[in-house]
Amino acid sequence: MRLREIEPTDRRTLMRFDRESAHSGYAGVDGYRHWAAHRANHPRCGDDFQLAIETLHDRTLVGSMSTSQSEPGSGRFSYGIGIGPQHRRRGYAGDAINVLLAYMFWYRRYAKCEVGIYGCNVPSLALHGRLGFREEGRLRDPEFLCGGAQYLVLMGLTAHEYTARHRR
């Protein structure tokens, strides 16, 4: 897996991923900021950026991710990620998140990553738990997903916690 800039030719594939997710009943759950990675047309702003996720062996586009709410002064940032339905459960999301975390913590010197995940998105909650994120709270969200109103589970990971897990 590698991360790269999103190219204009990627937009059609990323939009197809969204349509396929909507038809599977999982729309809006993959990361509520995932839309920014391929719908926003604004230029890169500070440490908020948008990336394509592709395979190494044949450069197949499998998803996208974007950083958001990057605040160098406070040392906090967030991200959203979305993987195309046919590419899920192959490790791409975990690999992409680890590359992003290493970059933001070790090279950009951020201190904490905070993400919000809908409570019904059990695979994403489990993935973030395996990556070392801890639940920090729940916000009642007005969106109705998975048959009812959902909580937005707030999870966080500090640079210190990440480094303790990855540098031995």
C-alpha positions as CSV (number, residue, x, y, z in Angstrom):
1,M,0.0,0.0,0.0
2,R,1.2,3.5,-0.7
3,L,-0.3,7.0,-0.2
4,R,-0.2,9.6,-3.0
5,E,-1.9,12.8,-4.1
6,I,-5.4,12.4,-5.4
7,E,-5.5,12.9,-9.2
8,P,-8.5,14.1,-11.2
9,T,-8.8,10.6,-12.8
10,D,-9.3,9.1,-9.3
11,R,-12.6,11.0,-8.7
12,R,-14.7,8.6,-10.8
13,T,-13.5,5.5,-8.9
14,L,-13.9,7.2,-5.5
15,M,-17.4,8.3,-6.4
16,R,-18.2,4.7,-7.4
17,F,-17.0,3.5,-4.0
18,D,-19.4,5.9,-2.4
19,R,-22.3,4.6,-4.5
20,E,-21.5,1.0,-3.8
21,S,-21.3,1.8,-0.1
22,A,-24.7,3.5,-0.2
23,H,-26.2,0.4,-1.9
24,S,-24.8,-1.9,0.7
25,G,-26.5,0.1,3.4
26,Y,-23.2,1.3,4.9
27,A,-23.3,4.9,3.6
28,G,-22.0,7.6,5.9
29,V,-20.5,5.1,8.3
30,D,-17.0,4.6,6.8
31,G,-15.8,7.9,8.2
32,Y,-17.9,11.0,8.3
33,R,-15.2,13.1,6.8
34,H,-14.3,10.7,4.0
35,W,-16.1,12.9,1.5
36,A,-13.4,15.6,1.8
37,A,-10.9,13.3,0.2
38,H,-12.5,13.4,-3.2
39,R,-15.3,16.0,-3.3
40,A,-13.6,19.1,-1.9
41,N,-11.9,21.2,-4.6
42,H,-10.0,23.5,-2.2
43,P,-6.2,23.7,-2.3
44,R,-4.1,22.1,0.4
45,C,-4.3,24.1,3.6
46,G,-1.5,23.7,6.1
47,D,-1.4,20.1,7.4
48,D,-4.8,19.3,6.1
49,F,-4.4,17.2,3.0
50,Q,-6.1,14.5,0.9
51,L,-4.5,11.3,-0.2
52,A,-5.3,8.3,-2.4
53,I,-4.6,4.8,-1.1
54,E,-3.3,2.4,-3.7
55,T,-1.8,-1.1,-3.9
56,L,1.9,-1.4,-4.5
57,H,1.8,-4.4,-6.8
58,D,-0.5,-2.9,-9.5
59,R,-1.3,0.6,-8.3
60,T,-5.0,-0.1,-8.0
61,L,-6.9,2.7,-6.2
62,V,-8.5,1.1,-3.1
63,G,-9.6,4.2,-1.1
64,S,-8.8,7.6,0.2
65,M,-8.1,9.5,3.4
66,S,-7.8,13.1,4.5
67,T,-6.5,14.9,7.5
68,S,-8.6,17.5,9.0
69,Q,-8.7,19.9,12.0
70,S,-4.9,19.9,12.0
71,E,-3.9,22.4,14.6
72,P,-0.1,22.7,14.9
73,G,-0.4,25.0,17.9
74,S,-2.3,22.5,20.0
75,G,-0.7,19.5,18.4
76,R,-4.0,17.8,17.5
77,F,-5.3,16.5,14.2
78,S,-8.0,14.2,12.9
79,Y,-8.6,12.2,9.7
80,G,-11.2,10.4,7.7
81,I,-10.7,7.2,5.7
82,G,-12.7,5.2,3.2
83,I,-11.9,2.0,1.5
84,G,-13.9,0.7,-1.5
85,P,-16.2,-2.1,-0.6
86,Q,-14.5,-4.7,-2.7
87,H,-11.1,-3.9,-1.1
88,R,-12.1,-4.0,2.6
89,R,-10.7,-6.5,5.1
90,R,-7.3,-6.7,3.3
91,G,-5.3,-4.5,5.7
92,Y,-5.2,-1.4,3.5
93,A,-7.0,0.9,6.1
94,G,-4.7,-0.2,8.9
95,D,-1.6,0.2,6.8
96,A,-2.6,3.7,5.6
97,I,-3.5,4.8,9.1
98,N,-0.1,3.7,10.4
99,V,1.7,5.5,7.6
100,L,-0.3,8.7,8.3
101,L,0.2,8.4,12.1
102,A,4.0,7.9,11.8
103,Y,4.2,11.0,9.5
104,M,2.1,13.2,11.7
105,F,3.6,12.2,15.0
106,W,7.3,11.7,14.0
107,Y,7.8,14.2,11.2
108,R,5.2,16.9,11.8
109,R,5.5,16.6,15.6
110,Y,1.8,16.4,16.4
111,A,0.9,15.2,19.9
112,K,-2.5,13.6,19.5
113,C,-4.9,12.2,16.9
114,E,-8.6,12.3,17.6
115,V,-11.2,10.6,15.4
116,G,-15.0,10.2,15.5
117,I,-16.6,6.9,14.5
118,Y,-20.2,6.0,14.4
119,G,-21.1,3.4,17.1
120,C,-22.6,1.0,14.6
121,N,-19.4,0.9,12.6
122,V,-18.0,-2.0,14.6
123,P,-15.2,-2.9,12.1
124,S,-13.8,0.6,12.3
125,L,-14.1,0.7,16.1
126,A,-12.3,-2.6,16.3
127,L,-9.5,-1.5,13.8
128,H,-8.9,1.7,15.8
129,G,-8.8,-0.3,19.0
130,R,-6.1,-2.6,17.5
131,L,-4.1,0.4,16.4
132,G,-4.0,1.7,20.0
133,F,-6.8,4.3,20.0
134,R,-8.8,4.6,23.3
135,E,-12.4,5.6,23.6
136,E,-12.7,9.1,25.1
137,G,-16.4,9.8,24.9
138,R,-19.6,9.6,23.0
139,L,-21.6,12.3,21.4
140,R,-25.2,11.9,20.4
141,D,-25.5,12.5,16.7
142,P,-28.7,13.4,14.9
143,E,-28.0,11.1,12.0
144,F,-30.1,8.0,11.8
145,L,-28.0,5.0,10.7
146,C,-28.2,1.3,11.3
147,G,-31.8,1.6,12.3
148,G,-31.6,4.4,14.8
149,A,-29.9,7.5,16.1
150,Q,-26.2,6.8,16.5
151,Y,-23.5,7.9,19.0
152,L,-20.3,9.3,17.6
153,V,-17.6,7.5,19.5
154,L,-14.6,9.8,20.1
155,M,-11.3,8.0,20.1
156,G,-7.8,9.3,20.7
157,L,-4.2,8.2,20.4
158,T,-1.2,10.2,21.6
159,A,2.2,10.4,19.9
160,H,3.7,8.8,23.1
161,E,1.3,5.9,23.0
162,Y,1.9,5.4,19.3
163,T,5.7,5.5,19.7
164,A,5.6,3.0,22.5
165,R,3.8,0.5,20.3
166,H,6.0,1.0,17.2
167,R,9.5,1.9,18.2
168,R,11.2,-0.8,20.2
